[in-house]
Amino acid sequence: MKLQTPYYLIDKSALMRNLRVIERVREHSGAKALLALKCFATWSVFDLMREYMDGTTSSSLFEVRLGRETFGGETHAYSVAFADHEIDAVVANADKIIFNSIGQLERFADRAGALARGLRLNPGVSSSDFDLADPARPFSRLGEWDPEKIAAVVDGLDGFMIHNNCENADFGLFDRMLGQIEDRFGAFLSKVDWVSLGGGIHFTGEGYPLELFCERLKAFSQRFGVQVYLEPGEAAVTRSTTLEVTVLDTLHNGKDLAIVDSSTEAHMLDLLIYRQSAKVSPDRGPHRYLVCGKSCLAGDIFGEFSFEAPLKPGDRISINDAAGYTMVKKNWFNGVHMPSIVVRELDGSLRVAREFSFEDYKSSLS
């Protein structure tokens, strides 16, 4: 099947590798795993993912509804701030609701009905070294940190959510931070039924000490008598997806440049936000190119990579690790054609799950 680029290619066999690790962690630790829709919400592969995960967690009303309608299982609703006009719809689509602040908890307690209620805690420590993504940054709005204030409302809570890991592949750091959480909030943890430790833990990565991780989760659960939840996003989909692009033009301006039919700004926005390079494999050979997007943004550059032969118009490039925080952030900047979503099934066949057109572009505006 010859497909028109650009398109995201989700490989279910690669996705399965992560899901089997998640399954192993669930079995050996007793923790439940919820897909973090803020990272990956491409529901065309939920038929596979729901077999290995317990449900979804969300950051907005629309994510709550998507989780309920397309994934099933448990549906956890969280938002930095729920609005008056949406809280009833959130409650109607959720199994648990997690408030970001005591103010929101008190404001909407009567409208939460019989839902299990949680509160986000901020332990003041995180694994992030990038201020933009650090939930423990100075003056953070993400969660309650004062034990005295938490003590005043704990009797009205069923659980807590603590999300302070960010791209954390270091089990030792995870262990130390969890110890700090136990020290700071331990008096409250034993008074609730469940605790979500959030996402950002790269336990599906190569060489991660899964046995130690499972033991630590189980010990935490047993010490406080709680059901532990994990909220993998990137960990669930890492190394499963590529962005397939085609070279449109080449030129030389001090370096060899290749312009492709995609854009970092529109299709892999986090590369710009976090000033990162994309990944291309095998990235070797004598011919070095800056691979550039086609938008008008001067810094629309995927990265600099090596190739075995000179690039020319019509050549294809596969950009790796294009699942997390890509499809959920894609946009119509410059009217650049939005990548289709293609799934490689377990039998190797390709299925076009979604294509986008001018009408989609037009209807996104007014």
C-alpha positions as CSV (number, residue, x, y, z in Angstrom):
1,M,0.0,0.0,0.0
2,K,1.5,3.3,-1.1
3,L,0.4,6.1,1.3
4,Q,0.6,9.8,0.8
5,T,2.9,11.5,3.4
6,P,2.9,12.9,5.9
7,Y,1.4,10.4,8.2
8,Y,1.8,9.0,11.7
9,L,2.4,5.3,11.6
10,I,1.4,3.4,14.8
11,D,2.9,-0.1,15.0
12,K,0.8,-2.3,17.2
13,S,3.6,-4.9,17.6
14,A,5.8,-2.1,19.0
15,L,3.0,-0.9,21.1
16,M,2.5,-4.4,22.4
17,R,6.0,-4.4,23.9
18,N,5.1,-1.6,26.2
19,L,1.7,-3.0,27.0
20,R,3.2,-6.3,28.1
21,V,5.6,-4.5,30.5
22,I,2.6,-2.6,31.9
23,E,0.7,-5.9,32.3
24,R,3.7,-7.3,34.2
25,V,3.8,-4.4,36.5
26,R,0.1,-4.7,37.2
27,E,0.4,-8.4,38.0
28,H,3.5,-8.1,40.2
29,S,2.8,-4.9,42.1
30,G,-1.0,-4.8,42.4
31,A,-1.0,-1.3,40.9
32,K,-3.6,-0.4,38.3
33,A,-2.6,1.5,35.1
34,L,-4.6,4.3,33.5
35,L,-3.7,5.7,30.1
36,A,-2.9,9.4,30.3
37,L,-5.0,10.9,27.5
38,K,-3.1,14.2,27.7
39,C,-0.2,12.4,26.1
40,F,-1.9,9.9,23.7
41,A,-5.5,9.9,22.8
42,T,-5.5,8.1,19.4
43,W,-8.6,6.0,20.0
44,S,-8.1,3.9,16.9
45,V,-5.7,1.6,18.9
46,F,-7.7,1.5,22.1
47,D,-9.0,-1.9,21.1
48,L,-5.5,-3.3,21.9
49,M,-4.6,-1.0,24.8
50,R,-7.7,-1.6,26.8
51,E,-6.7,-5.3,27.1
52,Y,-3.6,-4.4,29.1
53,M,-4.8,-1.3,31.0
54,D,-7.5,-0.5,33.5
55,G,-8.9,2.7,32.0
56,T,-8.0,6.3,31.4
57,T,-7.2,9.5,33.2
58,S,-7.9,13.0,31.9
59,S,-7.2,16.7,32.1
60,S,-10.4,18.1,30.7
61,L,-14.1,17.4,30.0
62,F,-13.5,16.3,26.5
63,E,-10.8,13.8,27.6
64,V,-13.1,12.4,30.2
65,R,-15.8,11.8,27.6
66,L,-13.3,10.3,25.1
67,G,-12.0,7.9,27.8
68,R,-15.5,6.9,28.8
69,E,-16.8,6.5,25.2
70,T,-13.8,4.9,23.5
71,F,-11.7,3.1,26.1
72,G,-14.0,2.1,28.9
73,G,-12.8,0.7,32.2
74,E,-12.2,3.2,35.0
75,T,-12.4,6.8,34.0
76,H,-10.7,9.3,36.3
77,A,-11.5,13.0,35.8
78,Y,-8.9,15.6,36.8
79,S,-8.5,19.2,35.7
80,V,-6.4,22.1,36.9
81,A,-9.7,23.9,37.2
82,F,-13.2,22.7,36.5
83,A,-15.7,25.2,35.2
84,D,-19.2,25.7,36.5
85,H,-20.8,24.9,33.1
86,E,-18.9,21.6,32.7
87,I,-18.8,20.0,36.1
88,D,-22.1,18.1,35.7
89,A,-20.9,16.6,32.4
90,V,-17.6,15.6,34.0
91,V,-19.4,13.9,36.9
92,A,-21.7,12.1,34.4
93,N,-18.8,10.5,32.6
94,A,-16.4,9.7,35.4
95,D,-15.8,7.1,38.1
96,K,-13.5,9.2,40.2
97,I,-13.0,13.0,40.3
98,I,-9.8,14.6,41.4
99,F,-9.7,18.2,42.4
100,N,-6.6,20.3,41.9
101,S,-7.2,22.5,45.0
102,I,-9.2,22.6,48.2
103,G,-11.1,25.5,46.8
104,Q,-12.4,23.4,43.9
105,L,-13.1,20.5,46.2
106,E,-15.3,22.7,48.4
107,R,-16.9,24.5,45.5
108,F,-18.0,21.4,43.7
109,A,-18.4,18.8,46.5
110,D,-22.2,18.9,46.4
111,R,-22.2,18.4,42.6
112,A,-19.9,15.4,42.6
113,G,-22.7,13.1,43.7
114,A,-21.6,9.7,44.8
115,L,-18.3,9.8,42.9
116,A,-15.1,8.9,44.7
117,R,-13.3,12.2,45.4
118,G,-9.6,12.9,45.3
119,L,-7.2,15.8,45.7
120,R,-4.0,16.5,44.0
121,L,-1.0,16.9,46.3
122,N,2.2,18.7,45.5
123,P,5.2,17.3,47.4
124,G,7.5,20.2,46.4
125,V,10.0,17.9,44.7
126,S,10.1,16.5,41.1
127,S,12.3,14.8,38.6
128,S,12.1,17.6,36.0
129,D,15.0,19.8,35.3
130,F,13.0,21.9,32.8
131,D,11.1,24.7,34.5
132,L,8.3,24.7,32.0
133,A,7.4,21.1,32.9
134,D,8.2,21.1,36.6
135,P,5.1,20.7,38.8
136,A,7.2,21.7,41.8
137,R,8.4,24.9,40.3
138,P,8.2,28.1,42.5
139,F,4.6,29.3,42.9
140,S,3.2,26.2,41.3
141,R,-0.5,26.0,40.8
142,L,-0.5,22.2,40.6
143,G,-1.9,20.7,43.8
144,E,-2.0,21.4,47.5
145,W,1.2,21.3,49.5
146,D,0.3,22.5,53.0
147,P,-0.3,19.6,55.4
148,E,-2.4,21.7,57.8
149,K,-4.9,22.6,55.1
150,I,-5.0,19.0,53.8
151,A,-5.7,17.7,57.3
152,A,-8.8,19.9,57.4
153,V,-10.4,18.2,54.4
154,V,-9.0,14.6,54.4
155,D,-12.1,13.1,56.0
156,G,-14.0,14.1,52.9
157,L,-11.6,12.4,50.5
158,D,-11.3,8.9,49.0
159,G,-7.9,9.3,47.4
160,F,-5.0,11.4,46.4
161,M,-3.2,12.1,43.1
162,I,0.5,13.0,43.1
163,H,2.2,13.7,39.8
164,N,5.8,14.8,40.2
165,N,7.7,12.5,37.8
166,C,8.7,13.8,34.4
167,E,10.6,11.6,31.9
168,N,12.1,9.9,34.9
169,A,14.0,6.8,33.9
170,D,16.0,6.7,37.2
171,F,14.4,4.2,39.7
172,G,16.7,5.5,42.5
173,L,15.3,9.0,42.1
174,F,11.7,7.7,41.9
175,D,12.3,5.7,45.2
176,R,13.8,8.7,47.0
177,M,11.0,11.1,45.9
178,L,8.4,8.5,47.0
179,G,10.1,8.4,50.4
180,Q,9.8,12.2,50.6
181,I,6.1,11.9,49.8
182,E,5.7,9.3,52.5
183,D,7.5,11.5,55.0
184,R,5.5,14.6,54.1
185,F,2.0,13.2,53.6
186,G,2.1,9.8,55.3
187,A,-0.3,10.8,58.0
188,F,-3.0,11.3,55.3
189,L,-2.2,8.5,52.9
190,S,-3.5,5.9,55.3
191,K,-6.8,7.6,55.6
192,V,-7.8,7.2,52.0
193,D,-8.6,4.2,49.7
194,W,-6.3,4.9,46.7
195,V,-3.3,6.9,45.7
196,S,-2.3,7.7,42.1
197,L,1.4,8.3,41.6
198,G,0.8,9.9,38.2
199,G,2.8,9.4,35.1
200,G,6.2,10.4,33.8
201,I,7.8,7.2,35.1
202,H,9.7,5.5,32.2
203,F,9.4,2.0,33.5
204,T,8.9,0.5,30.0
205,G,12.4,1.8,29.0
206,E,15.3,-0.6,28.4
207,G,17.1,-1.8,31.5
208,Y,14.5,-0.3,34.0
209,P,14.6,-2.4,37.2
210,L,11.0,-3.7,37.0
211,E,11.4,-6.1,40.0
212,L,12.5,-3.3,42.3
213,F,9.8,-1.0,40.9
214,C,7.1,-3.6,41.6
215,E,8.4,-4.3,45.1
216,R,8.4,-0.6,45.9
217,L,4.9,-0.1,44.6
218,K,3.6,-3.1,46.6
219,A,5.4,-1.9,49.8
220,F,3.8,1.5,49.4
221,S,0.4,0.0,48.9
222,Q,0.7,-2.3,51.9
223,R,2.1,0.3,54.2
224,F,-0.8,2.7,53.7
225,G,-3.5,0.2,52.8
226,V,-4.2,1.9,49.5
227,Q,-4.8,0.9,45.9
228,V,-2.0,2.3,43.8
229,Y,-2.6,3.8,40.4
230,L,-0.1,4.6,37.7
231,E,-0.9,7.0,34.8
232,P,1.5,6.1,32.0
233,G,1.4,8.2,28.9
234,E,4.8,8.2,27.2
235,A,5.6,4.9,28.9
236,A,2.7,3.3,27.2
237,V,3.5,4.4,23.6
238,T,7.2,5.1,23.5
239,R,9.0,3.7,20.4
240,S,5.7,2.6,18.9
241,T,5.1,5.3,16.3
242,T,6.9,7.2,13.5
243,L,6.1,10.3,11.5
244,E,6.6,9.4,7.9
245,V,7.7,12.3,5.7
246,T,9.0,13.0,2.2
247,V,11.8,15.2,1.0
248,L,10.4,18.1,-1.1
249,D,13.6,20.1,-1.8
250,T,17.3,20.3,-0.9
251,L,19.6,23.3,-0.8
252,H,22.9,24.3,0.7
253,N,23.5,27.3,3.0
254,G,26.7,26.5,4.9
255,K,25.1,23.1,5.5
256,D,23.1,20.7,3.4
257,L,19.4,21.2,4.0
258,A,16.4,19.0,3.3
259,I,12.9,20.3,3.4
260,V,10.1,17.8,4.1
261,D,6.3,17.8,3.8
262,S,5.8,18.2,7.6
263,S,6.5,20.7,10.3
264,T,7.7,20.6,13.9
265,E,5.4,23.5,14.8
266,A,2.4,21.7,13.5
267,H,3.1,18.0,13.9
268,M,5.8,17.6,16.7
269,L,5.4,20.7,18.7
270,D,7.2,19.5,21.8
271,L,10.5,19.6,19.8
272,L,10.2,23.3,19.7
273,I,8.8,23.8,23.2
274,Y,11.6,21.8,24.8
275,R,14.3,22.6,22.3
276,Q,14.9,19.0,21.4
277,S,16.0,17.2,18.3
278,A,13.8,14.6,16.6
279,K,15.2,11.0,16.3
280,V,16.0,9.3,13.0
281,S,17.4,5.8,12.7
282,P,20.0,4.6,11.8
283,D,21.4,8.1,11.7
284,R,24.7,7.1,10.1
285,G,26.5,7.6,6.8
286,P,28.7,10.3,5.2
287,H,25.9,12.7,4.2
288,R,24.8,15.1,6.9
289,Y,21.6,17.1,6.5
290,L,19.5,19.5,8.5
291,V,16.0,18.1,8.1
292,C,13.7,21.1,8.0
293,G,9.9,21.6,8.1
294,K,8.0,23.4,5.4
295,S,6.3,26.1,7.6
296,C,7.4,29.7,7.5
297,L,8.9,29.5,11.0
298,A,12.6,30.1,10.6
299,G,13.4,27.5,13.3
300,D,11.2,24.8,11.9
301,I,14.0,22.1,12.1
302,F,13.6,18.5,13.1
303,G,17.3,18.0,13.6
304,E,20.6,17.2,11.9
305,F,21.1,13.6,10.8
306,S,23.4,11.4,8.8
307,F,22.4,9.4,5.7
308,E,24.1,6.8,3.5
309,A,23.3,8.6,0.3
310,P,22.6,12.2,-0.7
311,L,18.9,13.2,-0.2
312,K,16.8,14.2,-3.1
313,P,13.1,15.1,-3.6
314,G,10.9,12.1,-3.2
315,D,13.1,10.4,-0.6
316,R,11.3,9.1,2.5
317,I,12.4,9.7,6.1
318,S,11.0,8.1,9.2
319,I,11.0,10.3,12.3
320,N,11.0,8.1,15.4
321,D,9.2,8.2,18.7
322,A,6.3,10.3,17.3
323,A,3.4,9.0,19.5
324,G,3.5,11.0,22.8
325,Y,2.4,14.6,22.8
326,T,2.3,14.8,19.0
327,M,-1.2,13.8,17.7
328,V,-2.8,15.4,20.7
329,K,-1.0,18.7,19.9
330,K,-1.1,18.7,16.1
331,N,-2.5,21.9,14.6
332,W,-3.1,23.7,11.3
333,F,-0.3,26.3,11.5
334,N,0.3,27.7,8.0
335,G,-2.4,25.3,6.7
336,V,0.2,22.6,6.4
337,H,-1.5,19.3,5.6
338,M,-2.2,17.5,8.8
339,P,-0.6,14.0,8.9
340,S,-3.0,11.0,8.4
341,I,-3.1,8.4,11.1
342,V,-2.2,4.9,10.0
343,V,-2.1,1.7,12.0
344,R,0.1,-1.3,11.3
345,E,-1.9,-4.2,12.7
346,L,-0.4,-7.2,14.4
347,D,-0.6,-9.1,11.2
348,G,1.5,-6.5,9.4
349,S,-1.4,-5.0,7.3
350,L,-1.8,-1.2,7.2
351,R,-5.1,0.5,8.1
352,V,-5.7,4.2,7.4
353,A,-7.5,5.3,10.6
354,R,-8.0,8.9,9.7
355,E,-7.2,11.3,6.9
356,F,-7.5,15.1,7.0
357,S,-8.7,17.4,4.3
358,F,-9.2,21.1,3.5
359,E,-12.7,20.8,4.9
360,D,-11.2,19.8,8.3
361,Y,-8.9,22.9,8.1
362,K,-11.7,25.2,7.1
363,S,-14.1,23.8,9.8
364,S,-11.5,24.4,12.5
365,L,-11.7,28.1,11.9
366,S,-14.7,30.4,11.4
